Amino acid sequence: MARRYILGVDLGTSSIKGTLLDLEGSEVVTASVELSVSYPDSYSAEQNPEDWWNAFLLLLRKLKGKIDDLTQIEGIGLSGQMLGLVVLDKEGLPLRPAIIWCDQRSFRELEYIQETLGVEKLLEYTANTPLTGYWLPKILWLKNHESEVLERTAKFLLPKDYLRFRLTGTYVTEVSDASGTLIFDVEHRRWSEEIIRFFALERSVFPEVVESPEITGYVDERIARETGLRPRIPVVGGGGDQSSGGIGLGVIKKGVLSCVLGTSGVVMAMTESPKKDYKNRGLHSFCYSIPGTWFLMGCTLAAGGSYQWLLRTMQGVDRNLDYTALNTMAERVPAGSEGVIFLPYLIGERTPHSDPKARGVFWGLSYHHELGHMVRAVIEGVAFSQRESVEILREFGLAGERMILSGGAARSSLWCQIFADVIGLPMVTTSVDDPASLGAAIIAGVGMNCFSSFEEGCGRYIKTQRAFEPSSIHHELYTALFGQYRQLYQSLRTFNHSFPLFR
């Protein structure tokens, strides 16, 4: 008997992942394909959109190897890394590599935005304060440095929506991803005509915006022949990876926080109304993929990325090292790393500093310390950075009763326990390998009326696995170190901004 599936695709930074939901039961089938990132200089981060498409085709081949027949797929939901700027010409061809979410090159354009329009107007028009990751400073950077590219631009797209364009030929995004442009009226869920007019942007270059569960197009017959998909199956709006990932973790009610630890680290909470942070702390206030709701999100740019950097660096000495070996080193070190503190600002920072010139630091080293202290300090430093976002959410009355932890780090009991101890909340993990692609599939299922509600979709495919309670003794210790961690950044900020490398 043939099965029926919905496919959720998450175009991440380091990989593209696919999740197939069995509509006849609760089976989940997954596959992934690795991606690479280009870092042209200490500020820049880029990816080639054609590499995304080729990886997507390979992903489909991997999934076909698991279910035999891709025509069993009845619909597709898309998720992807947020904030990335894809620039297309009138033929739909990329004019340059995509400038992705962690790119910091537009810091001068950011200053220009603040000086001309101002933070208060940005909050009024978009519910967000300026960050280098958003579209608006990136577009102004193109205007100042690659004007010929901007002149040839026919359409801007977000990363996942480039896949949509290749599948359906439509230029469409949805409200959660559009929220990460600084050109979107988050409160009213539409493009901000005020921002477009103020910065003299061309209105026609922006894609159509829909609610996340809406059908945005259908798989083109030529693409169906190329891929093995059934022609004319619907492609649903989906969501930015943090929005669809929240749904894929079951964040569909108040009182639940999530933390996704990939290359970046993101803490989020759902709200029933848009919020605005007037303190300019790099907090994201976005439309959620559940219509009529919003979410608040804080981001550490190099969370899992800090651990990846540490392993890559150490493999230069011992190529046999892996994450398990690093975790074993860290487990032998007491909580607090005996005074070693790590600032995970390897490519600047977003929340709460909004500072592209922040840089990574090991502080407190002495002859007494060994490599294991530095390894554990990296984990603790990432946890401290995520606690900073939690503290902001608490100010908005979103303290949370528990936190759902996901991503590669969630597979490690050490990471989960350190996060529980640092943040002071119970941590739980789920059965979900990739919440963003699962969430995209659930959004598609709701939009196609395969599920009556988000509650039904989440309840069928998401199961809680492990739970970690915070240690009161360790939480007290970490709270003291958290104060030192915050003070350390403030002490170094002036030096970072005056250092010749950053002028």
MARBAKE-318394 format. One record per residue: residue in three letters; x, y, z of N, C-alpha, C, CB in turn. Coordinates in steps of 0.05 Angstrom, whole numbers, plus 5000, padded with zeros to 4 digits. Each point is the difference from the previous one (the first is absolute). Last residue first. Glycine has a CB too. Layout:
ALAXYZXYZXYZXYZ...
This chain:
ARG578059895248499550274991498950014972503650165031PHE499349075026497250054996499450294990499149675036LEU509749964985498849814982497250084992502849645020PRO502550855047500450074971498649814981504350205013PHE491950015086502249834990500250054970499349655037SER493950725022502350174993502249854987498850305037HIS493149294995499250204980502350194992495449975019ASN505849355048499249874975499450214978498249615026PHE503550705062502449904987499449874973502149925045THR490750355009501550244990502549914985498250285038ARG496849045006498550114977501650244988495749865021LEU506249565059501649974975498850164977501449555016SER494550415072502750095004501650004974499849835047GLN491449814954499950305003502950115004495449965021TYR503649104976499450124974500150315002497249604987LEU503749925093502449974983499550124972501249585025GLN491850375040501850225005502549994982498450005047ARG495349294951498850244989501950245003495449825010TYR507249365028499949974971498950264988499249505004GLN500650425089502750064990500149994970501949815043GLY490049954998500550285004502850084990496949995040PHE500849114959498650144979500350305003496749634999LEU506749795068501750014976498750154977502149575014ALA492750285063502350185007501950034976499649865048THR493449534943498950275001502250205007495549815014TYR506549274988499950114973498950284999499549534983LEU500750005100502750054991500050144972501649605026GLU490250115008501050235016502850084991497149855039HIS499049384924498750244989501050255016495949734986HIS507049415042501350094975498850254989501249534990ILE494650105085502850075007501550114976500049655036SER491349994953499950275014502850095007495449895018SER501849484898501249975027500050285013502949604986PRO490150054933502350165008500949935029498550374969GLU496848914962499350205021502550165007496349715017PHE500349694894502350075017499150235019503349864963ALA492649304962499550255016502450045019495049944998ARG501849494901501550025025499450265015503649724980GLN490450024945501849785005501350035028500949954951THR489550364989502150085019501849755006497050365020LYS497449804886499949865026502450105017497849594979ILE496150624923502050105019499749865027500150454976TYR494049424944502849954992502150085021498550054954ARG491550055054500549744986502949934997495750074976GLY501250775062499449785018500649734987496650275022CYS504150534927502149985019499649755018500650505000GLY492649704938502449934987502349965019498450254961GLU493350055074499849724989502749924987495050064993GLU504350835037500049825023499949714990497850345029PHE501150354909502849975007500349805023501050464984SER490349414957501250225016502949945004495750085024SER498749364923497950205006501250245015496749635002PHE508349744923499650025029497950225005504849845009CYS496850004904500649725008499849985031503049944960ASN495850864979497849875015500449715005497150334979MET509150354983498749814981497649865012504449944977GLY501050665075499150164976498649834980503850295007VAL500049295069497850185008498950154976502050055046GLY505649434940497749835006497650155008503149655013ALA505150804974498849924975497649835004504550024979ILE500350225097498750244988498749934974503450305022ILE501849035016497550035015498550254990502149785041ALA506450054923498149804991497350035014503849694990ALA503350865037499150084973498049804989504450224992GLY499649585090498150225003499050094973502250145041LEU504749224960497549885010497850225002502649655026SER505950644951498849854978497449875009504649934979ALA500150525088499250194980498749864976503850305014PRO500049215062497350135005499150184977501049975048ASP505449154959500250274988497350145003503649854967ASP497649325078502850054992500450284989500549524990VAL492150085084500450134974502950054994495550215005SER500049445077500749794980500750114973497049705024THR504650895067497849864987501049794981497250415004THR505950155094500649944972497649854988505150005009VAL496550725080499049754989500949984971495950015031MET506350575069500549964971498749734992504350285001PRO494250495085500249724991500449994970497149855038LEU506651015012497449884992500449714993498550444982GLY508550235039498349975024497249904993502650355022ILE506249884928497550164996498049975023500749944951VAL507849595051500550284995497550164999504149874974ASP495349195037501350125023500550304996502249565011ALA494349914918498150015022501150155024498149564984PHE507750294944497950204993497950025022500849914951ILE505849425057501250275004498050224994504549814988GLN492849304995500250065029501250275005500449515009CYS499150194902497350045011500150075029498249684967TRP510050094989498950264991497350055013502649954956LEU501049215061501650215013499050274992504049705000SER492349534960499050045026501550225015498649525002SER500250394890501949975022498750065026503850134969ARG491849974947500649725003501949945023499349954951ALA498250935021497949885017500449705002496850364987ALA508650224957500850005028498049865018502450424991GLY495849714915502049805005500849985029501750084955GLY488650295030502550044985502149795008499050504998SER493049905069500349834976502550094985495149944996LEU498150185101502750034988500349824976501950125045ILE490250385020500449784982502750054986495049904994MET501050475104501250064975500449744984502350415019ARG490750015066502149814991501150094973497749615025GLU496350935021500149795021502049794994495250085009GLY503851034963500149724992500149825024502250134958ALA497650905023502149855016500249714992499250325038LEU496550584928500249744987502149835013498550204956GLY499150765057498049835012500049724988497450405010PHE508850334970497550024985497849815011502650134960GLU506249875076499150285003497350054986504850145002ARG499649034988498850035027498950285005503149645017LEU502050184905497249894998498650025027501549684964ILE507550565035498450204985497149904998504150164974GLU502149255063499650225019498350224986504349905024VAL498649374924497949925019499350235019501549524997SER505850594944497550024986497749935018502349894957GLU506250005078499550294996497450044985505050094999ARG498349045014498650105023499550304997502249655029GLN503049914906497149944997498450105024501249604972SER508150495030499050174979497049954995504650014979PHE500049445083499750285010498850184979504049935030ALA498249204943497750005018499550285012500849515010VAL506950374939497749994982497450005017502749754965GLY505350205082499850264988497650014981504950065004GLU497449125036498850185019499650284988502149735037ILE502449634911497249915004498650205018501249514993VAL507950624996498650074975497049925003504249924973ALA501749865097499450285000498550084974504150085028ARG499249044981497650045016499250305000501249605029VAL506850194927497749874987497550045015503049654981MET505050655057499250174977497649884986504850164995HIS499049355075498850245011499050184977503049985040GLY501949254938497349945008498550245012501449535008LEU508050504971498350024976497049955007503949854972GLU501750495110500749824978498050034977502149675033HIS501950935061497949914982501149824978497550415010HIS507850055059498449785012498149884979500350235045TYR505250544939501549754997498349765010504350255005SER489750554965502450005016501549734995497950305036LEU493150394926501849774998502450045018498549934954GLY493550665026500449875026501949775000495550145010TRP498850154902501050175021500349835026497750404980PHE500749584904500449845024501250185021500649564973VAL493450734935502050045021500049755019499550514997GLY496249984901500349785019502350045019497949704967ARG497051154987501649784992500349805023502550294968ALA491450644988500749835023501649764990495850145025LYS500250534918502850025006500849855025500050444978PRO490949674986501649854981503050005006496550104966ASP494350025095502750114997501649834980499850185047SER491349795009499850114973502650134992495150075006HIS502049485081501850234995499750134973503149785030PRO493049415021498550255003501650254991497649785038THR501749544901498550055024501849945024495649884977ARG509050144939497450124994498650075026499749744957GLU511350165009497849895016497550164994503149855035GLY507549864919498350215012497849875016501050314962ILE504649095003499350164976498150235009500549594969LEU503249835096501949954979499450154974500849555021TYR496650405083499450214980502049974977498250315036PRO499749245058499749874974499550194977498349615024LEU507150375076498050174986499749894971501150415029PHE502449135070500350024970497750184990502149554997ILE503750205102497650104987500650034970498450235042VAL505849275055500450064972497350084987504049694997GLY497149995096500550294995500550084972501750005044GLU496449084987502050125018500950274991501649545011SER491149964950502649994987502250125016497750014957GLY492349855059501450265002502750014988497450085040ALA499048994994498250224991501450275005495949735009PRO510849454983497750085016498550234988502449855040VAL503049384904500550265012497650095016503050134961ARG497549074985502049975021500550265015502149634973GLU492250314949498749875023501949975024497149754968ALA505950594947498550205015498749875025499150254958MET505649194980501850195013498550195019503149974960THR491849474986501349855022502050175015499449584973ASN496450774950498149995023501249855023496250014968LEU508850034952499850265013498249995024500850234956ALA499749004991502550045015500050275014502449714967THR490450104976499949835024502550035017497249674975TYR502350774941498450135021499849835025497450244965ASP511349574979497250054991498550135023500249614968LEU510850114993498150115020497350034988503850245022ASN504349474932498249795010498050115020503649664992ARG503950844968497749974981498049795009503150134964ASP504050545085499349725002497549954983502049965046VAL502250884948502149875017499549705001500550415027GLY493550154928502550064987502349885015498150424984GLN493149545049500649784981502550064984495149904997MET501350755063501549795014500649764982497750145042THR497150584923502750105008501649785013498150465006ARG492949364972501650034976502950095006495850114975LEU498049845097500849744990501750024975495849815019LEU500850995015501849885019501049734991497850255037TRP495450194913502650144997502149875018497750434989GLN493549285021501149914974502850124995495349954982TYR499950345092501049735005501249884975496549945036SER499450904957502450035017501249725006498150425021GLY493749644931502350084984502650035016496850234970GLY494749615070501349764991502450064983495649765002ALA501551055021499449825023501249734994495650245010ALA504450764948501949775000499649845025503350264973LEU490950485011500949944973501749754998499850494990THR491949765076502950005002501149904974499949915050CYS489950534977501949834984502950055008496750014963GLY491750095065502750115004502049804987498750245043MET489950014950502349824996502650155005497449744966LEU490750235036502450155007502449815000497450335028PHE492349664919502049885019502350195004498749544985TRP489850384983502750114995501949845018498250464988THR490949444966501949995022502750104991497549615020GLY494750274922499050145023501849995024495549914983PRO505749314948498850264994498850125026499049854954ILE509549525041497249965008498650264996501149635033SER508050354954498849854978497249915007504549864986TYR500151065054500249715003498649864977500350045050CYS504550984958497549854996500649705002498150374971PHE508750305080499249904974497249895000504749904990SER503950635062497249995004498649944974500250325039HIS510349635010498449994976497049975009503849794973LEU505650665075497749825002498450014974499950055051GLY508250484977500249784981497849795003504850084999ARG495950755053501849785009500149764980498950145047ASN496450834971501849944978502149785007499450474984LYS492849945066502750015010502149924979498349915046TYR491850074949501050274996502950035010495350175004ASP498049024958502150045020501350274995500849505004LYS489150024974502250174990501950055023497050224967LYS494449044997501550145021502250174988498949635033PRO490949864936502750084994501250165023498950014952SER493949225068500050274989502850084993495950135027GLU502049045012497450044987499750294989498049665031THR511149654983498350215013497450034984504250235018MET505049024998497750104985498550215016499549564977ALA511350195024497549965014497850124984502250015045MET509449684951497550134990497749935018501849984953VAL509949995026497949965020497550144990503549975038VAL506149644913497750175000498049925022500650074951GLY510149845002498349915022497750195004503949795023SER503249884890499250215019498549875023499750344963THR503249054980502350184998499550245018500949854952GLY492749555081501349924976502650164998495749884977LEU496249965096502950034999501149884975500250005050VAL490150394998501149844978502950074997495549994977CYS496150115099502850084994501049814979500850195047SER489050175001501749814985502850124996496049804977LEU494750285095502250134985501449784984500650375034VAL489249775017502149824989502050164984496849614998GLY495350775042501249855022502249814991495850045023LYS495750234912501750165019501149825021497350414992LYS500549164912498550125022501950155018496549644998ILE506249834928497550094989498250115022500349674963VAL509249835015499650265013497550124988505050075008GLY499449074968497550015015499750255016500349525003LEU506650204931500649925028497550005017504650194994GLY495150074915501149735000500949905027501350094954ILE495750815033497749824997501049715001497550354973GLY509150295029498450025025497649824998501550475006GLY503949614918501249845020498650015027504350084977SER493050474951499249724995501249815021499650114951SER503150785057497149985003499049724995499650484985GLN509549715003499350035028497049985005504150285007ASP499549694904500749775015499350015030503749934968GLY490250574960502850025006500849785020499950504992GLY491749254951500950205020502950025001496049915026GLY494849734909502049905019500850215020501649704965GLY492350214948501750225009502349905018496250314996VAL499848974936498850185021502150195010496749645013VAL501149744895502350095017498950215018503549904964PRO491549244976500250275011502650045016495050025002ILE503749354909499549985029500550275012501349515001ARG499850254903497750165010499449945029498250004955PRO507649254997499550284992497550115013502149904957ARG504649375088497650014984499450284991498249605026LEU512050064990497650085015497549984981502850305030GLY506449564942498449765008497750065017504149744997THR502850864959500449915027498649745007500450475012GLU499349984901502950015008500449875027500650424974ARG490649694991501549804984502949995009496950084961ALA497850575079499049745008501549784985495550195011ILE506050704965501449945024499149725010500450495012ARG495049854915502849944992501749935024499650324963GLU491449945051500249734988502949944991495250054985ASP502650585101500050024970500449724988501850485003VAL493949745095502449914987499749994970501149735041TYR493450995016499949714996502549914984495050015000GLY501650855073500449924973500049704998502750414991THR495550075090501450224985500549934971502150135042ILE491249645051501249884976501150224982496949595003GLU502050535107498750034973501649854978498250455015PRO503749665084498749754990498850034972499049895047SER505850874996501749764998498549754989502750195037GLU494350814935500249865026501349734995495950245018VAL506950514913497649865007500349905029499049874952VAL505750854967500149895027497349875007503450355014GLU503149944892497449995013500349875027497649984955PRO511350475008498149794994497350045013503849694994PHE503351094973499349845023497949794993501050395029VAL502650304911502149795005499249825024503550314982SER491450484986499649754984502049785006498150294965ARG502150625074497949825011499849744986497550405013GLU511150255001498249934978498049805010503550104965LEU501550675097500249734990498049954978501849845044ALA500950955019499850014970500549724988501450495001PHE497949785094502749934989499949974970501049775043PHE491150495005502150155012502749944988497450005043ARG494749514929500250284991502450155011495050004996ILE503449125034500649994971500250294989497649564996ILE499750335094502949944996500750004970499949725042GLU491050404978501550225011503149964997496350085033GLU497449244944500150204979501750245010495549854981SER504649125051499850275010500450204978501749845045TRP494149124951502450164995499550285010501249724959ARG493349565092500250094972502650154997494950024995ARG500249695090500649774983500050074970498049705036HIS500950845050497849974981500449794979499150485008GLU507549685061497450025014497749954982502150335031VAL506849704935499449755014497350025014504949935008ASP499650524906498350105022499049755015498750434974PHE510649684964497449875003498550115025501849584977ILE507450534992498450154980497149905002504050054969LEU503549585078500050285009498650174979504249935026THR497049074977501150174979500550295009497849714967GLY497849435072502850035005501450174978500049575023SER490650174977500450165024503050065005495949805020ALA500849624911500050284992500650185024496749894963ASP502249185052502650064987500150304992500349524984SER491650175053502149975020502750074988497349645022VAL494650394923500350225019502349965020495250064996GLU505549544904497850005019500850175024498549544986THR503850414900501049935026497650005019504650204991VAL497449764894498350025023501649945025496049874973TYR504150114916501650175018498350065025502750204961THR497048934963498750235013502050155019495649764998GLY505649404949500250244983498750245013499949704961THR501549355073497450094991500150234980498249855043LEU509749704998497949794999497550094985501849835043ARG505550774973500949794982497949784997504850105013PHE493550605048500050104973500949794980501150455018ARG499349345074497250024991499950094970498550115048LEU509849884994499249734994497150004990503149815034TYR500150994997501349944975499349724991503850325012ASP493449985071498250094979501349984972497750305033LYS506949535050498149784994498350064976500049885049PRO506350814979501249754990498049784994503850115027LEU493050894960501349885023500849714992497250285032LEU501850574896498749775013501649925025498249844956PHE500351014962501449905024498449765011501950465011LYS498750004884498549895023502049935023496349834969ALA506450614950497150004994498449905024501049924952THR509450565026498349835016497050024993503350055037ARG504850434929499049784984498149825015504350014976GLU499950755065498750104977498849784982503150395001LEU502349405075497450105008498450104976501950135045VAL507049614941498349765007497250105007504049745016GLU502450914969499349874975498349765004504250174980SER499550305094497750134989499149884973501550425023GLU504649355060499549854976497550114986502149595020HIS501350845059502449854992499649844974501249975048ASN492050604996502550155004502449854988498150195042LYS493149444956499850264987502750145001495150035012LEU503949165035500249964971500050264985497749565005TRP500950495086502849934995500349944970500549815046LEU490950344985501550254999502949954995496750215031ILE497949044980499350144975501550264997495449785002LYS505549765079501449854979499450134972499749585027PRO495950755052502950084998501549864978499850105049LEU491049644960500350284995502950094999495650085021TRP501549005002500350084972500750294996496749654990TYR506449855102497650064985500550084971497950135044GLY509049705026498949764986497650064982501749745038THR502850915021501349964974498849764985504250195020LEU489850405047502149805002501249954973497749785039PRO494650935018501849934978502149805008499250454981THR490949565064502250194999502149904980499150145048ASN489649684955502749905005502050234999498749564981ALA491750484998500149865026502849905007495249874993THR501550704929500749714996500049835025502750154962TYR495050835030499349894974500449704997501350444982GLU500850045100497250074993499249864973500550455024LEU508449485006498249845017497150054993503450025037LEU503050504918500249724992498249825017504750084986LYS496050825039498449974975500149714990500850484989GLU504649735085497250025007498249974976501250305038VAL508449734951499049755012497050015006504549925019GLY500150674900499949985030498749755009499950495002LEU502649994908497349945008499749985030499449754957THR509350495013498050134982497249955009503249964963GLU504449665083500450294999497850144984504949935005GLN495549115000499450115027500250305000501949595020ILE500449964901497249965005499250135027500049574973TYR509150415004498650194984497049985005503649974965GLU502049405075500350265013498550224985504549865018LEU495849294943498449995024500150275015500849505004GLU504850374924497350054990498149995024501149814955ARG507649945062499950294995497350094990504949994990PHE496849095025499850145026500050314995502349625023SER497649524917498450254997499850175025497449754966ARG507149365024501450214984498550265000501949644972GLN496549435069500150255016501250244985500649715040ASP494249224953501750194987499950275015499349774955CYS495549405060502150085019501950204988499649555022TRP492850074927499150125026502250115018496249684997ILE505850244895498349855019499850135027501449594976ILE499850614915501250115024498349895023501850434977ALA499849144921498150105020501650105024496449684985PRO508050344916499449815022498150135020504549794994ARG494350594910502349985018499449785020501350494993LEU492549694939502050194991502649995016496250294985PRO495648954989501450155021502250184989499149635031LEU491950104913502749905006501350175022500449834952GLY490850295001499949835024502749885007495349914990GLU502450744939499749724992499849815024502550114958LYS499150835052497349974989499549724989500150484989ASP506949595090499650174977497249944988505050034991LEU498249855117499649884974499650204978497949625023VAL505950195085499650214981499849874972502650345028VAL496549435085500549884974499250214979499249525017LEU503150455094499150164977500949874975500350425027GLY497449275083501750004977498950154976501849575016LEU493850255073501550254996501850014975499950045049MET497149005000498750254996502050224993496449865033GLN503049034949501550205014498750274994504349734998GLY488849514985502850074992501250205019498949894953SER491949435008501250155022502850074992497149775035LEU493049814918502850104999500750155025499750024950GLY493049165009500350245016502950085001495949885027ILE497349464906502650085010499750265017502349794960GLY491449284999500450285003502750065013495150065004GLU502049064971497650144992500250305003497449605012ILE508849434973500050265013497750174989505049985008GLN497449174957498349975024499950265016501249525001THR504350344921497350094993498049955023501049904952LEU508449845048499550275009497250104992504950094996ASP499548915025498450144980499350285010498249564984ASP507849825067499849894973498750184979499949565022ILE503050555075497149954996499549894972498950365033LYS510149844998498749905025497049934996503250285025GLY502750104906501249745009498749895025504250164980LYS493350694989498949794982501149735007499550344964LEU504050425079497349935011498749784982499550465019LYS508849894953500349855025497349915012504250265009ARG495850294915501049744993500449825025502250204959LEU495350705053497849854989500949724993497950424983LEU508750185044498349935023497649834990501450425024LEU504349964912501349775012498349905024504550174985LEU492650614973499749774982501249755011500050314961PHE501450495086497249925002499549754982498650485010ALA509849934986499749855025497149905003503850275021ASN498050304907501249744995499949825025503150224967TRP493750665042498349854982501249724994498350434980TRP506850185071497649935015498249814983500250445026ASP507349954934500849785018497649915016504750185002GLU494350584945500049764984500949755016500950294959PRO499350585082497449894997499849754983498350455006ASN510249885052499150014973497349874997504849984984GLN499950575103499549734989499050044971499149805046GLU506550805041498549974976499549714993501950434984ALA502350385091499249724998498049974977500749945050SER506950835003498249924979499449705001501750374972TYR504650205083497250095003498049854983501950455010SER507849414990499149965028497250105005504750045013ASP497549644888501750155019498849965027501450344964PRO495349134964502050164985501850165018496850024963TYR497449085049500650235017502150174986498749755043SER493649414931502450154993500250255018499849844952VAL495449135059499750295001502750124992496549975037SER497849024946502350155009499450304999503149634983LEU490949375029500650254984502550135011495150064990GLU499548885012501650215011500450234980502449665027VAL489149654987502350044982501650245011497549814959SER494149425076501450265000502349994980498650095048ALA491449374992502549994986501350285000498349624970THR492649725074501750244998502549944983498350165044VAL490849514991502449924984501750254996497449624977VAL494049995091501650234990502549904986498250295038GLU491249344999502749954991501350264990498849524988SER492050255047501750205013502949964993496850035037GLY494049754904500849925027501750225012499849524988GLU496550544924498449785009500649915029499749854952LEU505050844998497350105007498249775009500650364967ASP510349835037498249804991497150085008503649645003LEU505351004981498049915019498149814987500350445025LEU510349924958497649904988498149915022502449864958THR506750845031498449835017497449924986501950215041GLY508850244938497349944992498749815020501350074953LYS507650705036498849765012497149974990502950055040ILE507550464942497150014993498849735009500850324960SER508450255079498849774987497150074991502949695026SER503050945017502049784997498849764985502350165041THR492250614974502650114992502049784994499150405029GLY490349414955501650125022502650124989498049675031LEU491950014935502550084988501750155022497950044954ASP493749225047501350225014502750064988497649885043VAL492249594934502850054993501150235016499349824953GLY492049405044501050255010503050024995496450005036LEU494849384923502850065002500550285012500949694961ILE491049495041500550294996503050045005495350145015TYR498848924954501950165015499750304995503249615000ARG492249314989499650284993501850165019495249934984ARG504848984975499850195022499650284989502949705029ALA494549284928501650254998499550175024499949984951MET499548935046498350245000501850255000496349755025
